[in-house]
Amino acid sequence: MPSKEICFMTAVEMVDCIRSGDLSVRQIMSAHLDQVERINPQVNAIVTFLPDQAMKQATNADEAISQRKDIGDLHGLPVAHKDLILTQGIRTTLGSPIFRDFVPDQDGLIIERLKQAGAITIGKTNTPEFGAGSQTYNEVFGETLNPYDITKTCGGSSGGAAVALACGMQPIADGSDMGGSLRNPANYCNVVGFRPSPGRVPVWPSLASWFPISVQGPMARTVRDAALMLSAIAGPDSRSPISIPISGDIFKQPLDRDFTGIHIAWSSDLGGLPVDPRVTKTIEKQRSVFESIGCVIVDDQPDFADADEIFKIWRAWRFELAYAELLETHRDQIKDTVIWNIEEGQELTGSQIGQAEIKRTKLYHRIREFMEKIEFLILPVSQVPPFEVKQRYITEINGVEMGTYIDWMRSCYYISVTGLPAISVPCGFTSEGLPVGIQIVGRHQDDFGVLQLAYAFEQSTGFWKQKPAIVE
């Protein structure tokens, strides 16, 4: 089988071929490493590359099969890890000059689980400094480019992961999401990014183990592949006090479902957010797809009052907690938007944080009541399509000025504060050929339901099959 065909097989297909003996792990690994060497210099997605280590592990993986040893569900799959997540013995920079040469002595929990399932590390993927901002660039490695138009951003903060997927450099990817960092780059690169419920994928180590806004989760080219990966990384762990006590095995079940009569809420702007007409036009074209699979569409959305304030307070508090000490010692090496976010956290009062939690509780109950009759909420992932890579963030949409470097991502971070599971799945392209994703949000902890609806949409459209011209 030609290397290009191997690289664009689904993860499910790769696993099946490895288990049946149709392909060896070494064949799959060699194809992906060649793809990295061929394509990565053009897009800068993988920033630490470990080909020799990966091939050695691929040889060991083939030997395990020949010796009929028990193998994991992701056995032999190549994966590069987001450069925010700790990887034992492998440089982890967090996109910051401060940590340019930092090599952790432990793995993050999600890395532990990927390894236990048999995935093989090939390197690290690029991310903005400390994961701040949905645009992947930093002073250590530079910019990651959108493979559908290398003059545009790939989004962020899991931007390197999304580009590596779109370019066939890996079949699955890990990422994290506070304000949209799994969903936004997936939407900009025509791949799938799933933000699971807080605690579905336990996070460790963590400075704030009860912090519910930031999560880790899977990215892939298809919904089934994302579900396969989620089955390996989900499940309880005592190191995370909010971990959901349900095994990840539930995500191995078939995703087929009859959606006849299921009510979904369709919102083009979440009740008044400015959205670029190119995004709206692309998404509206797919409204009929949900009708064709039996959904009953209601034009409505919950009341998201206070969501903006809640998110910004929680985010500022988290930045102050994590980076205030670095601000004192390395201020000259921290980008201005991160400095601003840390200082916002330093100015918070106990009363502000307490009131934000009260408002978040009220928001949760408003949405809970709304979704007693509505099973899913459909909305844009991002309010703008991919923009110029030299532009660090969006400052206005449809003539409406954005107050901060994150305001243009409200369509994602409003959902973050609710704690609801949400996915970005490919939805089409603008007239310029830029990818647009659609965001599907489910009820409290109904991660499986979100995957089912995303799968039904994906099967009816097939946008994921369109590759960037750069890989042809």
Helices and strands as residue ranges (DSSP letters): H 3-7, H 11-20, H 25-43, E 46-49, H 51-66, E 78-82, G 97-99, H 109-116, E 120-125, G 129-131, E 137-138, E 142-143, E 145-146, E 149-153, H 159-166, E 172-177, H 183-189, E 192-195, E 215-220, H 223-233, G 248-252, E 263-266, H 277-284, H 287-292, E 296-299, H 307-330, G 331-333, H 336-346, H 350-370, E 376-380, E 396-397, E 400-401, G 407-409, H 410-416, E 422-429, E 435-442, H 447-461, G 463-465, G 469-471
